[in-house]
């Protein structure tokens, strides 16, 4: 089940692990540092687009950020990396 508190805690941990300020993350997401602070305190969420940016920036899965798994590693990608999707088929940009 989704928890704003866990979502915020994970963003805080990732941001501090990468020695980034709230202002720096806010610039990436096009929001103010107050917005980041509210997220980290569990008082607000953010858009799917911003969640995708956070995942790409920190190289973690959305499932991890959303508290659906404790494994931060993304399991698949759409860039033809040779990684396998959930049905064992290699993913490629061509489809």
Secondary structure, DSSP 8 states (H G I E B T S, - for coil): ---HHHHHHHHHHHHHHTT--HHHHHHHHTS-HHHHHHHHTTS----HHHHHHHHHHHT--HHHHTTS-S--S----SS--S-B-TTS-B--TT-
